[in-house]
Amino acid sequence: MEFILYIIPLLAGYLLDRILGDPSWIPHPVVGFGKLIAKGEKTLNKGNHRLLKGAVLSIGLIAAVYIVSWYFLDILKQVAGETVFLLVSTILVFLCLAGTTLIREVKAVFEAADRSLEEGRRQVSRIVGRDTQELSDHEVRTAALETLAENLSDGVIAPLFWFLLLGVPGMLAYKMVNTLDSMIGYRNERYALFGRWAARIDDVANYIPARLTALLMVIAGGKPSLIKFVAKFGNQHASPNSGYPESALAGILNCRFGGPHNYFGENVWKPYIGTNERPLTSKDVYTAIRINRTSEMLMLLITVVILYLFSFI
């Protein structure tokens, strides 16, 4: 019976993400997480001991999300019954997955770029943090595909990985980790100390999922020889994790990612991933989407099989 209580929310939540993406009319827990982080940062990120304060905020919020959601779901199952428990768990799984919306956005970038460079720049600005006003057509398309590869890990594979380990509370705790990193995990003057723990926790939480994502992509692409390519370029990225899914996609598409980027006045050089600087076309985005979707299905299958096997223990 426990197997059913895990599998139904997992499969139903994934299916909802495939159909709906991230509808704006549904309240999202990440919005609430963001408000908690912003309030904590405003209160604590001043004066002395900012490193310690940032650690307390990060660890405290992650632990709170896990503990509160665990007790909430446990009490819900006992008081409201298994049907309500399954419904709420399904909604939470759905909200923790973020595969479909970005796929739609990346596809829209290529469609916009096919119409005009300016449209492509405007569209890609919706999904990347860099300055897009001076990007070339090739850079617009490259930025979109890099983001798609990273999001496969952060938005789907990592949440499923933490679901496998810690259930729905684990997924929610991971989303808090991810939100903390995206809000305060920067190496600038304001967050260098306060956000250091948030950034490091995110690195640890994504260490296995990022490499697992790359492996799944290589399998989905049917090119096992690319494992050597990923091993060569995966650790070239400034992030200890993002380079692995990016290198897998670059190898599959036989293209090159990385290079100079402008982050609103600051030039950042990212090491090249791959060697073939060829023009990217709409055919590439469809290949990338197919790889993403196949990788998601492989991870979903792995999760179901492992949970089924553990149901006998």
Beta strands, then each sheet from edge to edge (+ up, - down):
strand 1: 257-263
strand 2: 266-273
sheet 1: 1+ 2-
end
